[in-house]
């Protein structure tokens, strides 16, 4: 113990703290500082978390959160668009500094990467044709043969369908836009995905006869995925989230992205792609 205290004292007084800083600074923080940029990995097809506008820009709750973080770190934000199933591999390969996409914190994922949060709650919901919704008394009524449900591969939605709805036919897609186009084409009966995504889709295409079943199939907490080997970066993100919560900024962002529909008009209309 005395040797450790002596080393800390020598660091501070002899080197002005610089040696100590380098001893505790993690490689992710070092890379961000050296490049002057924070790199976010996200798919960009998952409103209201991360979605591509009709102008080609990425918007959403997660994007706003990341932009404010980069600003507070005095670095630029660079966004890398990745398919959902490539998020964790790219984080492990360190081509991105963090990943966000309404990412549920699960034990299996947490064995591979670290999570900061939760910064919100969600759950899996069913978006489908009105006649199916009206036939349901409870979520398990979806567990029926012949019901075609689209799910995004390698997600908690896939796990929900496999475990809770094994009799339904799972139609796997690589993107949620692809799943919505299949629904618009009447190739499937519905989609299982996070409740906020389903509610946005309901608002956009309600006139097509789609709605959300309001009884949630699961409860999940959402977090920011980060590499496990940088305690300083994890600590920075934890303090950042605490600051947003304490100041009320996080609540204001949630109100805009989850309870307002003003931003939805900036999204491209997928009905123009329904025949492709």
C-alpha positions as CSV (number, residue, x, y, z in Angstrom):
1,X,0.0,0.0,0.0
2,X,2.8,2.4,0.9
3,X,4.6,1.7,-2.3
4,X,1.4,2.5,-4.3
5,X,0.9,5.8,-2.5
6,X,4.6,6.7,-3.0
7,X,4.2,5.9,-6.8
8,X,1.1,8.2,-7.0
9,X,2.9,11.0,-5.2
10,X,6.0,10.7,-7.5
11,X,3.7,10.8,-10.5
12,X,2.0,13.9,-9.4
13,X,4.9,15.9,-8.1
14,X,7.6,14.8,-10.5
15,X,5.6,14.7,-13.8
16,X,2.7,17.1,-13.0
17,X,0.3,14.2,-13.2
18,X,1.0,13.4,-16.8
19,X,2.5,10.0,-16.2
20,X,-0.5,9.0,-14.0
21,X,-2.9,10.2,-16.7
22,X,-1.2,8.0,-19.3
23,X,-1.3,5.1,-16.9
24,X,-5.0,5.2,-16.5
25,X,-6.1,6.5,-19.9
26,X,-7.6,3.8,-22.0
27,X,-6.8,3.0,-25.7
28,X,-10.3,4.1,-26.8
29,X,-9.9,7.6,-25.2
30,X,-6.4,7.8,-26.6
31,X,-7.7,7.0,-30.1
32,X,-10.5,9.5,-29.9
33,X,-8.1,12.3,-28.7
34,X,-5.5,11.4,-31.4
35,X,-8.1,11.4,-34.2
36,X,-10.2,14.2,-32.9
37,X,-13.4,12.2,-33.6
38,X,-15.8,9.9,-31.8
39,X,-16.9,7.1,-34.1
40,X,-20.4,5.7,-33.8
41,X,-21.7,2.5,-35.4
42,X,-25.4,2.3,-36.2
43,X,-27.7,0.8,-38.9
44,X,-29.7,3.9,-39.6
45,X,-33.0,2.1,-40.2
46,X,-34.5,2.0,-36.7
47,X,-36.7,5.0,-35.9
48,X,-36.9,6.7,-33.5
49,X,-33.4,5.7,-32.4
50,X,-31.4,6.0,-35.6
51,X,-32.9,6.5,-39.1
52,X,-32.0,8.0,-42.4
53,X,-34.0,11.1,-43.4
54,X,-35.2,11.8,-46.9
55,X,-32.2,14.1,-47.3
56,X,-29.8,11.2,-46.5
57,X,-28.9,12.4,-43.0
58,X,-29.0,10.3,-39.9
59,X,-31.4,11.5,-37.2
60,X,-32.9,10.0,-34.1
61,X,-32.7,9.8,-30.4
62,X,-29.4,7.8,-30.4
63,X,-27.9,10.2,-33.0
64,X,-28.8,13.2,-30.8
65,X,-27.3,11.6,-27.8
66,X,-24.0,10.8,-29.7
67,X,-23.8,14.3,-31.2
68,X,-24.1,16.0,-27.8
69,X,-21.5,13.6,-26.3
70,X,-19.0,14.4,-29.1
71,X,-19.7,18.1,-28.6
72,X,-19.0,17.8,-24.8
73,X,-15.8,16.0,-25.6
74,X,-14.8,18.7,-28.1
75,X,-14.4,16.2,-30.9
76,X,-16.2,15.5,-34.2
77,X,-18.8,12.8,-34.5
78,X,-18.3,10.3,-37.4
79,X,-21.1,7.9,-38.0
80,X,-20.5,4.5,-39.7
81,X,-23.6,2.8,-41.0
82,X,-23.6,-0.9,-40.4
83,X,-26.1,-3.7,-40.6
84,X,-27.3,-4.6,-37.1
85,X,-25.6,-8.0,-37.1
86,X,-22.2,-6.3,-37.8
87,X,-22.4,-3.8,-34.9
88,X,-20.8,-6.0,-32.2
89,X,-18.1,-7.5,-34.5
90,X,-17.1,-4.0,-35.6
91,X,-16.9,-2.8,-32.0
92,X,-14.7,-5.8,-31.1
93,X,-12.5,-5.0,-34.1
94,X,-12.4,-1.3,-32.9
95,X,-13.4,0.1,-36.2
96,X,-16.0,2.1,-34.2
97,X,-15.7,3.5,-30.6
98,X,-19.3,2.7,-29.6
99,X,-22.5,1.3,-31.0
100,X,-26.1,2.4,-30.6
101,X,-29.4,1.3,-32.1
102,X,-31.9,0.9,-29.4
103,X,-29.5,-1.8,-28.3
104,X,-31.0,-4.1,-25.6
105,X,-28.7,-5.1,-22.8
106,X,-28.6,-8.9,-22.6
107,X,-26.3,-11.3,-20.7
108,X,-25.1,-12.9,-23.9
109,X,-24.1,-9.5,-25.5
110,X,-22.7,-8.4,-22.2
111,X,-20.3,-11.4,-22.3
112,X,-18.8,-9.9,-25.4
113,X,-18.9,-6.1,-24.9
114,X,-19.6,-3.6,-22.1
115,X,-22.8,-1.6,-21.8
116,X,-23.3,1.9,-20.4
117,X,-26.8,2.6,-19.2
118,X,-29.6,1.9,-19.2
119,X,-30.7,5.1,-20.9
120,X,-34.2,3.8,-21.6
121,X,-36.6,0.9,-21.5
122,X,-38.3,-0.9,-24.3
123,X,-39.9,-4.3,-25.2
124,X,-40.8,-6.4,-28.2
125,X,-44.2,-5.6,-29.8
126,X,-46.2,-6.9,-32.7
127,X,-47.1,-4.6,-35.6
128,X,-49.6,-6.2,-38.0
129,X,-52.8,-6.1,-39.9
130,X,-55.8,-4.7,-38.0
131,X,-57.8,-8.0,-38.4
132,X,-55.0,-9.9,-36.6
133,X,-54.7,-7.3,-33.8
134,X,-58.5,-7.5,-33.2
135,X,-58.4,-11.3,-32.9
136,X,-55.9,-11.2,-30.0
137,X,-56.7,-11.5,-26.3
138,X,-53.2,-12.0,-25.1
139,X,-49.7,-12.0,-26.6
140,X,-49.6,-15.9,-26.7
141,X,-52.5,-15.8,-29.2
142,X,-49.8,-14.9,-31.8
143,X,-48.3,-18.3,-31.3
144,X,-50.3,-19.9,-34.1
145,X,-49.4,-21.9,-37.2
146,X,-49.4,-20.0,-40.5
147,X,-48.8,-16.6,-39.0
148,X,-45.9,-15.0,-40.9
149,X,-43.8,-12.7,-38.7
150,X,-40.8,-10.8,-39.9
151,X,-37.9,-10.4,-37.5
152,X,-34.4,-8.9,-37.8
153,X,-31.8,-11.6,-37.5
154,X,-29.6,-11.7,-34.4
155,X,-31.8,-9.5,-32.3
156,X,-33.9,-9.9,-29.2
157,X,-36.9,-10.0,-31.5
158,X,-35.6,-13.2,-33.0
159,X,-35.2,-14.6,-29.6
160,X,-38.7,-13.6,-28.6
161,X,-40.2,-15.4,-31.7
162,X,-38.1,-18.5,-31.1
163,X,-39.0,-18.8,-27.4
164,X,-42.4,-17.3,-27.1
165,X,-44.0,-17.9,-30.5
166,X,-42.4,-21.1,-31.8
167,X,-45.5,-22.1,-33.8
168,X,-45.4,-18.9,-35.9
169,X,-43.4,-18.8,-39.1
170,X,-40.3,-16.5,-38.6
171,X,-39.3,-14.6,-41.8
172,X,-35.8,-13.3,-41.3
173,X,-34.7,-10.0,-42.7
174,X,-31.4,-8.1,-42.7
175,X,-33.0,-4.7,-42.2
176,X,-36.2,-3.3,-40.7
177,X,-36.9,-1.4,-43.9
178,X,-36.9,-4.7,-45.7
179,X,-39.4,-6.0,-43.1
180,X,-41.7,-3.0,-43.6
181,X,-41.6,-3.4,-47.4
182,X,-42.7,-7.0,-47.0
183,X,-45.6,-5.9,-44.8
184,X,-46.6,-3.3,-47.3
185,X,-46.5,-6.0,-50.0
186,X,-48.7,-8.3,-47.9
187,X,-45.9,-10.9,-48.0
188,X,-46.1,-11.2,-44.2
189,X,-48.7,-10.8,-41.5
190,X,-46.7,-8.6,-39.1
191,X,-43.4,-7.6,-37.6
192,X,-41.9,-8.2,-34.1
193,X,-39.6,-5.4,-33.1
194,X,-39.1,-2.8,-30.3
195,X,-42.3,-1.0,-29.3
196,X,-41.1,2.5,-30.2
197,X,-40.2,1.3,-33.8
198,X,-43.6,-0.3,-34.1
199,X,-45.4,2.8,-33.0
200,X,-43.5,5.0,-35.5
201,X,-44.4,2.5,-38.3
202,X,-48.0,2.5,-37.1
203,X,-48.2,6.3,-37.4
204,X,-46.6,6.3,-40.8
205,X,-48.8,3.6,-42.4
206,X,-51.9,3.5,-40.3
207,X,-54.0,4.1,-43.4
208,X,-52.7,0.9,-44.8
209,X,-54.6,-1.0,-42.1
210,X,-51.7,-1.7,-39.7
211,X,-51.6,-1.2,-36.0
212,X,-49.6,-2.2,-32.9
213,X,-50.8,-4.7,-30.4
214,X,-50.4,-2.8,-27.1
215,X,-49.5,-5.8,-24.9
216,X,-45.7,-6.0,-24.9
217,X,-44.1,-9.5,-25.3
218,X,-40.9,-8.6,-23.3
219,X,-39.2,-6.0,-21.1
220,X,-35.8,-4.8,-22.1
221,X,-33.3,-2.1,-21.1
222,X,-31.3,-0.1,-23.6
223,X,-27.6,0.8,-23.4
224,X,-24.6,2.1,-25.3
225,X,-22.3,-0.7,-26.4
226,X,-18.6,0.0,-25.8
227,X,-15.3,-2.0,-25.8
228,X,-14.7,-3.6,-22.4
229,X,-11.1,-2.6,-22.1
230,X,-11.3,1.1,-21.4
231,X,-12.5,2.0,-17.9
232,X,-12.0,5.7,-18.5
233,X,-14.2,5.8,-21.6
234,X,-16.9,3.8,-19.7
235,X,-16.6,6.2,-16.8
236,X,-16.9,9.2,-19.1
237,X,-20.1,7.8,-20.6
238,X,-21.6,7.0,-17.3
239,X,-21.0,10.5,-16.0
240,X,-22.3,12.0,-19.3
241,X,-25.6,10.0,-18.9
242,X,-25.9,11.0,-15.3
243,X,-25.5,14.7,-16.3
244,X,-28.2,14.4,-18.9
245,X,-30.5,12.8,-16.5
246,X,-29.9,15.3,-13.7
247,X,-30.2,18.3,-16.0
248,X,-33.4,17.1,-17.5
249,X,-31.8,17.1,-21.0
250,X,-32.4,13.3,-21.4
251,X,-36.1,13.7,-20.6
252,X,-36.4,16.5,-23.2
253,X,-34.8,14.4,-25.9
254,X,-37.1,11.5,-25.0
255,X,-40.1,13.7,-25.2
256,X,-39.1,14.9,-28.7
257,X,-38.2,11.6,-30.3
258,X,-40.7,9.3,-28.6
259,X,-43.8,11.5,-28.0
260,X,-43.6,14.0,-30.9
261,X,-44.4,13.2,-34.5
262,X,-42.9,16.5,-35.9
263,X,-39.7,14.7,-37.1
264,X,-41.5,11.8,-38.9
265,X,-42.4,14.0,-41.9
266,X,-38.6,14.0,-42.8
267,X,-38.5,10.3,-43.3
268,X,-38.7,8.8,-46.8
269,X,-41.9,7.0,-47.8
270,X,-41.3,3.3,-48.1
271,X,-44.5,2.8,-50.1
272,X,-42.6,4.0,-53.2
273,X,-40.3,1.0,-52.8
274,X,-43.0,-1.6,-52.1
275,X,-42.7,-3.2,-55.5
276,X,-39.0,-3.6,-55.4
